[in-house]
Amino acid sequence: MMNRKILMFTVLIVSIFAVSCSSDDGPPVANLQLETIGLKALTGGSSYQGWLIVNGVAKATAKFTDPAGTVNLEVLKSDLEDATQFVLTVEPFGDIDNLPSDAKILTGNFNGTSAQLGFESVVADLSITSGQFFLATPTDDVADNDEFGVWFMNGLTAPGLALPDLGSGWKYEGWVDFGTKILSTGTFSKVDVTDDGNFFKGSGGTVPDFPGEDFLVIPSQIPLTGITLPAAVTSRRVFITVEPYLDNDPAPFFIEPLSATAGITTGPGNPVMMTSNTAVPSGRATRPSM
């Protein structure tokens, strides 16, 4: 009789423990598999984050910085079953709001177990772009130092860039690779307005109504090391990127629609034609058969 009581007590304890474990496990989860082409690892504190769209509501996945290979994202099984769309965003450093940023980089609708992810519908169609620039320093009154500036212009009155409008959360940015340092010419959304840069401009001249920069002076409020200004743009690589507007990363983003190497001649009569790069990211999100 005593052994029977002990056995019944043991079964009762095990049953209670099993129920407790079951309740602690939480709702069922499943893995979403993300495979991409053309995405690169992020630096500077920004990260990728996936979002399942369920009845119009964005359900977050974990963040990650390296998209190489297959990225497995654990989500609620019920959300994965009910999701109609997948969105991948670039989230800025310090992001804690658990809401998608405006910088959506890939998206696609689920068709059965997979969603083909595209770039064009959320960022831009970069299949047709063109650009040119010339070397000049219009922001100062010195006549013989035009090698220190670059302006994305066609002559003195027309834009030198032909670029599509970008989706919300994105801007273009110009760059010059000086070897020891890559410096921004500024961010912009329109090709026929002054950009957000002009940090290194001179004095005594005017800033054109187009993107560009004169690399003449380092302002005291900008802690810049690794380069001395004025710096000549001649024979340097000049390029345009598509940037997440709030990524706060001082390095260029990897989407680069236009580039060229500057020549040694200056002025609007010596334009440099830029080469187009139509490569953009793509991908696929796959969920298990339900």
C-alpha positions as CSV (number, residue, x, y, z in Angstrom):
1,M,0.0,0.0,0.0
2,M,2.8,2.4,0.9
3,N,4.5,1.8,-2.5
4,R,1.3,2.4,-4.3
5,K,0.8,5.8,-2.5
6,I,4.4,6.8,-3.4
7,L,3.8,5.8,-7.0
8,M,0.6,7.9,-7.2
9,F,2.3,10.9,-5.6
10,T,5.2,10.6,-8.1
11,V,2.8,10.5,-11.1
12,L,0.9,13.6,-9.7
13,I,4.1,15.6,-9.3
14,V,5.3,14.7,-12.8
15,S,1.9,15.7,-14.2
16,I,2.0,19.0,-12.5
17,F,5.5,19.6,-13.7
18,A,4.6,18.7,-17.3
19,V,1.7,21.1,-17.2
20,S,3.9,23.9,-15.8
21,C,6.5,23.4,-18.5
22,S,3.9,23.4,-21.2
23,S,2.4,26.7,-20.1
24,D,5.9,28.2,-19.9
25,D,6.8,27.2,-23.5
26,G,4.5,29.9,-24.9
27,P,2.8,29.8,-28.3
28,P,4.3,27.8,-31.1
29,V,7.1,29.3,-33.2
30,A,8.5,28.6,-36.7
31,N,11.4,29.7,-38.8
32,L,11.2,32.1,-41.7
33,Q,14.1,31.5,-44.1
34,L,15.5,34.6,-45.8
35,E,17.9,34.3,-48.8
36,T,19.2,37.5,-50.6
37,I,21.4,38.5,-53.5
38,G,23.2,41.8,-53.4
39,L,22.8,42.7,-49.8
40,K,25.9,43.5,-47.9
41,A,26.8,43.4,-44.2
42,L,25.9,46.7,-42.4
43,T,28.3,48.8,-40.3
44,G,28.0,51.8,-38.2
45,G,25.3,50.4,-35.9
46,S,22.4,50.1,-38.4
47,S,20.8,46.7,-38.9
48,Y,18.3,44.8,-41.1
49,Q,15.0,43.8,-39.7
50,G,12.2,41.7,-41.2
51,W,8.5,42.4,-40.9
52,L,5.6,40.0,-41.5
53,I,2.4,41.9,-42.6
54,V,-0.5,40.2,-40.9
55,N,-4.0,41.8,-41.4
56,G,-2.2,45.1,-42.2
57,V,-0.1,45.0,-39.0
58,A,3.7,44.7,-39.1
59,K,5.1,41.9,-36.9
60,A,8.8,42.3,-36.2
61,T,11.5,39.6,-36.6
62,A,14.9,39.8,-34.9
63,K,17.5,42.2,-36.2
64,F,20.6,41.1,-38.0
65,T,23.6,42.8,-39.7
66,D,25.1,40.1,-42.0
67,P,22.7,38.7,-44.7
68,A,25.2,36.1,-46.0
69,G,23.8,32.6,-46.7
70,T,20.4,31.8,-45.3
71,V,19.1,33.9,-42.4
72,N,16.7,32.0,-40.1
73,L,14.2,34.3,-38.4
74,E,12.1,32.7,-35.6
75,V,8.6,34.1,-35.5
76,L,5.2,33.1,-34.1
77,K,3.8,30.2,-36.1
78,S,0.4,31.8,-36.3
79,D,1.9,35.1,-37.7
80,L,3.9,33.1,-40.3
81,E,0.7,31.3,-41.4
82,D,-1.4,34.4,-41.7
83,A,1.3,36.7,-43.2
84,T,0.4,38.1,-46.7
85,Q,3.6,40.1,-47.2
86,F,7.3,40.3,-46.0
87,V,9.2,43.5,-45.8
88,L,12.9,44.0,-45.0
89,T,14.0,47.4,-43.6
90,V,17.3,49.1,-42.6
91,E,16.9,50.2,-39.0
92,P,19.1,53.1,-37.7
93,F,21.5,52.8,-34.7
94,G,19.6,53.1,-31.4
95,D,16.3,52.1,-32.9
96,I,13.9,50.9,-30.1
97,D,10.4,51.8,-31.4
98,N,9.6,48.3,-32.8
99,L,8.1,49.9,-35.9
100,P,9.4,49.6,-39.5
101,S,11.6,52.4,-40.6
102,D,10.8,54.2,-43.8
103,A,14.0,52.7,-45.3
104,K,12.3,49.6,-46.8
105,I,14.8,47.8,-49.0
106,L,13.0,44.6,-50.1
107,T,9.4,43.5,-50.1
108,G,7.2,40.9,-51.6
109,N,3.8,39.2,-51.3
110,F,3.5,35.6,-50.2
111,N,2.4,33.1,-52.8
112,G,2.0,29.8,-51.0
113,T,5.2,29.2,-49.0
114,S,7.4,31.8,-50.5
115,A,7.6,35.6,-51.3
116,Q,9.9,36.9,-54.1
117,L,11.5,40.1,-52.8
118,G,12.1,43.1,-54.9
119,F,13.8,46.5,-54.5
120,E,12.2,48.6,-57.2
121,S,8.7,49.0,-55.6
122,V,10.1,50.4,-52.3
123,V,13.3,52.2,-53.3
124,A,13.5,53.0,-57.0
125,D,14.0,51.5,-60.5
126,L,17.7,52.2,-61.2
127,S,17.7,50.5,-64.6
128,I,18.0,53.8,-66.4
129,T,20.4,56.4,-64.9
130,S,23.0,58.8,-66.2
131,G,25.3,61.4,-64.9
132,Q,28.2,63.8,-65.5
133,F,30.2,66.3,-63.5
134,F,33.0,68.8,-63.9
135,L,35.7,70.1,-61.6
136,A,35.4,73.7,-60.3
137,T,35.4,75.7,-57.1
138,P,32.5,78.2,-57.4
139,T,32.3,78.9,-53.7
140,D,35.5,81.0,-53.5
141,D,36.9,83.8,-55.5
142,V,40.2,82.1,-56.4
143,A,40.6,81.7,-60.2
144,D,43.1,78.9,-60.5
145,N,42.1,76.2,-58.0
146,D,39.3,74.4,-59.8
147,E,40.8,71.0,-59.2
148,F,39.5,71.1,-55.6
149,G,35.8,70.9,-56.3
150,V,33.3,68.7,-58.1
151,W,29.8,69.6,-59.3
152,F,27.2,67.4,-60.8
153,M,26.1,69.8,-63.5
154,N,25.8,69.9,-67.3
155,G,27.2,73.3,-68.1
156,L,26.4,76.1,-65.8
157,T,22.6,75.9,-65.8
158,A,21.4,72.3,-66.2
159,P,21.6,69.3,-63.9
160,G,24.2,66.7,-64.6
161,L,22.4,63.8,-63.1
162,A,19.4,61.8,-64.3
163,L,18.1,59.8,-61.4
164,P,14.6,58.5,-60.4
165,D,12.8,59.7,-57.3
166,L,13.5,57.6,-54.3
167,G,11.1,56.0,-51.9
168,S,10.5,57.5,-48.5
169,G,13.5,56.9,-46.1
170,W,16.1,57.1,-48.9
171,K,18.3,59.9,-50.3
172,Y,21.2,60.1,-52.8
173,E,24.7,61.0,-51.7
174,G,27.8,62.0,-53.6
175,W,31.3,60.9,-52.7
176,V,34.9,61.4,-53.6
177,D,37.5,58.7,-52.7
178,F,40.7,60.6,-51.8
179,G,42.5,57.4,-51.0
180,T,43.1,58.0,-47.3
181,K,39.5,59.2,-46.8
182,I,36.2,59.0,-48.6
183,L,34.4,62.4,-48.2
184,S,30.7,63.1,-48.9
185,T,29.6,65.9,-51.2
186,G,26.2,65.9,-49.4
187,T,22.9,64.2,-49.6
188,F,20.1,65.2,-52.0
189,S,16.6,64.1,-53.2
190,K,16.5,66.3,-56.3
191,V,19.2,66.8,-59.0
192,D,18.4,70.5,-59.6
193,V,18.7,71.9,-56.0
194,T,21.6,72.5,-53.6
195,D,22.4,69.4,-51.6
196,D,22.6,69.1,-47.8
197,G,26.4,69.3,-47.8
198,N,28.8,72.2,-48.6
199,F,30.6,71.7,-45.3
200,F,34.0,72.3,-46.9
201,K,33.2,75.3,-49.2
202,G,35.3,78.4,-49.5
203,S,34.2,82.0,-49.2
204,G,33.7,84.9,-51.6
205,G,31.8,82.8,-54.2
206,T,28.4,81.2,-54.6
207,V,27.0,77.7,-54.0
208,P,25.3,76.4,-57.2
209,D,21.8,75.2,-57.3
210,F,23.0,71.6,-57.9
211,P,24.6,68.9,-55.8
212,G,28.4,69.1,-55.4
213,E,31.2,70.2,-53.1
214,D,34.3,72.3,-52.9
215,F,36.9,70.6,-50.7
216,L,38.7,73.7,-49.6
217,V,38.5,74.2,-45.8
218,I,37.9,71.9,-42.8
219,P,35.5,73.7,-40.5
220,S,36.5,73.7,-36.8
221,Q,33.3,72.0,-35.8
222,I,34.0,68.9,-38.0
223,P,36.6,66.5,-36.4
224,L,38.1,65.3,-39.6
225,T,41.3,63.3,-39.7
226,G,43.2,61.4,-42.3
227,I,43.1,64.1,-45.0
228,T,44.3,67.7,-45.4
229,L,42.3,70.3,-47.3
230,P,42.3,71.7,-49.9
231,A,42.3,68.3,-51.6
232,A,42.4,67.8,-55.4
233,V,39.6,65.8,-57.0
234,T,41.7,65.2,-60.1
235,S,42.1,61.4,-60.9
236,R,39.9,60.5,-57.9
237,R,36.9,58.2,-58.0
238,V,33.6,60.1,-57.8
239,F,30.4,58.2,-57.2
240,I,26.7,58.4,-56.2
241,T,25.0,56.1,-53.6
242,V,21.5,55.4,-52.5
243,E,21.5,55.9,-48.7
244,P,19.1,55.1,-45.9
245,Y,18.3,58.6,-44.8
246,L,18.7,58.0,-41.0
247,D,21.4,55.3,-41.0
248,N,24.0,57.7,-39.3
249,D,26.8,55.8,-40.9
250,P,29.6,58.0,-42.2
251,A,30.7,55.4,-44.8
252,P,29.0,55.0,-48.2
253,F,26.1,52.6,-48.5
254,F,26.6,49.7,-51.0
255,I,24.0,50.7,-53.6
256,E,25.9,52.7,-56.2
257,P,24.1,53.7,-59.4
258,L,26.7,56.0,-60.8
259,S,30.5,56.4,-60.7
260,A,33.5,57.7,-62.7
261,T,37.2,58.7,-62.3
262,A,37.8,62.4,-62.5
263,G,40.2,63.6,-65.2
264,I,42.9,66.2,-64.9
265,T,41.1,69.0,-66.7
266,T,38.7,71.4,-65.1
267,G,35.7,73.6,-65.9
268,P,32.3,73.1,-67.4
269,G,33.8,72.6,-70.8
270,N,35.5,69.4,-69.6
271,P,32.7,67.2,-68.3
272,V,33.3,63.6,-67.0
273,M,30.6,61.1,-68.0
274,M,29.6,58.6,-65.3
275,T,29.0,54.9,-65.7
276,S,25.7,53.4,-64.6
277,N,25.4,50.4,-62.4
278,T,22.0,48.7,-62.5
279,A,22.7,46.0,-59.9
280,V,20.2,46.1,-57.0
281,P,19.4,43.6,-54.2
282,S,16.7,40.9,-54.5
283,G,15.7,37.9,-52.4
284,R,13.2,35.3,-51.3
285,A,11.4,34.7,-48.0
286,T,10.3,31.1,-47.4
287,R,8.0,29.7,-44.8
288,P,7.4,26.0,-44.0
289,S,4.4,24.2,-45.4
290,M,1.6,24.7,-42.9
